Amino acid sequence: MEFSNLTIIRHPLVLHKLTLLRDRRTPTKIFKELVDEIATLMAYEATKDLGVEPRGVDTPLEHTTGHHISGKKLTLVPILRAGLGMVEGVLRLVPSARVGHIGLYRDHETLQPVDYYFKIPGDAAERDFFLLDPMLATGGSAVAAVSSLKRTGATRIRFLCLVAAPEGVQKLLDSHPDVQVYAASLDRELNSVGYILPGLGDAGDRLFGTR
């Protein structure tokens, strides 16, 4: 199954760490560390086509020309609460990035997103946004988060997740075909209550030790 909006990151370290992440026996502390580490590795892939421009630099021996990321400002936007687990991993790679927050939760009966918090930098049109959420399941929260960002003027948005279901990828493609999804795995399907199979359980509960 292929989607034009999906990039699957198949680095051996990502594959290895994702398997540990899926294991039901992995304790909360290790689960957090794995999410953090995978986010860093994924960010390396997701930022590889950012534009650069020349910049002069004085080395200890002479003046030369290097590069820096051009123009656009990076902003990380975790979808609360599970997306928080990915923030530090990405910041480790791009420490100058700003961090916004979108509060969405999924109603377990209707499976529809409920919006309760939204805070991002004011100059949205000038920024590259990385939406962060470990799971892309039904796609409802992802679509709602992207729509909220676009209403502020954002035009360059990427979505980073650990595991995705085909249903969620398709929904995001249908609603926002300009948003590229980066995932460590495209899993098989959703079950009857909207959980990804084989998945890794409820990422928020496993990150924060709640049930």
N, C-alpha and C positions, 0 to 999 in steps of 0.2 A: 504494500500500500504506500503510495507516494502522494505528497501534498506539495504544491508549489511554494507554500508559505512556511515550510518546515525544514529546519536544518538539525539533523541528529548528530550529536558530538560523540564520536566513537573512540576517543583516545583511550588507550589501555588503562590508564590510571582512573579515568572516569568510570569505565566498565567495572573495574575492580571495586572501587569505593561504592558504586551504586548497588552492587550485590550485597555488600556488608550492610548498606542502608536498608535494603529490603528485609533483611533477616529479623524476624520477630523477636529474637533473643538479644538484639543490640540494645544496650541501655541508653537512657536519655543523654548522658554525657557524651558518649561516643557518637550517637545519632547527630547531635548538634555539631560536633567536630567534623563529621563526614559531610553534612550539608554545607558547612563553611568551606571545606576544601574543594568540594565539587563546584561550588559557585565560583571560586577563584579560577579553576580550570576552564569552566564554561565561559567566563568573562573574557579570557584570553582569546577564545574563538569568536565570540560575539563582537569584539572590538577590532578585529583584524582588518576591516575595510574602512575604518575611520580615516578621514582625510588628514594628510600632514602637509606642512609647508616648511621651507627652509628657515633656519634661524642661526645667526652667528653665535659663536661661543669661543671663549678664550680658554684653551687648555693650559696646563702649566708650561708648555713649550711654545705654543703659537696660537694664532687665531685661525679658526676653521669654521666650516658650515655644517650644522647638524639639522635636526628636524624637530618640530613639535606639532601636536595635534592642532589642526587649523580650525579657527573660528568657533565652532559649535561648542556649547557648554554641556557637560554630561550631568544628568540627574538620575539618580536611582529612586525608584518608587516601589517599595514593597507593598503588596496587598496584605493588610493586617488580617490575622496575626502571623500566619506561617511564613509570609514573605520576609519578615524580620530576620529569620534564620539565615538568609542569603546575603544580607547587606554587608556585613563585615568582610565576607569573602571577596566580594566585588570591590569594596573600598580598598582592600589590600593591594589590588592591581591599579586602581585609579583613585588614589587618596584625595584628589582635588574635587571629586564629584560632589555635588549637593545631594541631599536626601530629602525627598518628599514622602508623604504617606497617604494611602487610600484605605479607608476602613470599609470593607465589605464582608458580609458573611452570607452563607448559603442557608436558606430556610430548608430544614431537613424534610419538610412535607412537600413543599412546592418545588424545591430545588432551584428556586430563583434567587438572584442576589439582592441583598438588602444593603443600602448605602447608609453609613452612619458617620463617616469622617473623610475630609478631603483637604489636603494642605500641600501645595507645591510652590516653588519659586514663581514670582510674578511674570518673568519674561519667557513664558512657555514657548513662544514662536521661535525663539533663538536657541532652543535647547534640543539635545538628543536625549530621549527618555528610555531608560531600561526598566520595564515593569518586571517585578520579581514575585514569583509565587511557586513553591515547590511542585504544585499539582495543577495541571490543566485537565480538568475532568469534563463536566458538561459544557464548559466554556462560558457559562453565564456571567461569572464574576470577571473574567478576562474581558469579555465584550463590554461590560458595564464600565470597567476601569479605563479601557481605551476610549470609550465614548466620553467619559468625564474629562480625560486629558485633552481630547480634541476640542471640546467645548471651550477650553481655555486658550486655544490657538496652537496647540502642539501638532506638529506634522511629521516628526521623525520619532517613531516609537518602535521598540523591539521588546519582545516578551521572552523572558528566560524562565524556564521551569525544569524540574528534574525529570518528572515522568508526565507523559501526555497520553490522553485517550484519543482515538480517531474522531470520536464525536465532538470533542472540544476543539481539536485542530480545525475540523471542518466548519464548525460554527464561527470560529474566529476568521477563517478564510472568507466565509460568506458575508460576514458583517464588516470586516476590516481587512480587505485583501492586501493592503499596503503594509501591514504589520508582519514582520518576520518573526517566527517562533524558533527559539533555540531550546532543544531538549536533550537530556541524556538518554532518553528511551521513549519510543512510541510503543505503548503497551497495547494489549489485545482489545479491550472493550471496557464499557461500564457495566456494573451489575445493576440489579433492579432498584437499588437505592442510591445510585449515582457514584459509587466508589470505583476507582480504577482497578482493573484486574490485569496482571497479578498485583500491580501496585506496590505500595509500601505502608498501607494503613492510612490513618489520619495524621498527616504531617504535623499539624499544629499540636495535636495531643502528644505525639512522640517527641516533638521539640521541647515542649514545656511541661511534660510529665503530668498532663491532665487526661481525664477520661470522661 
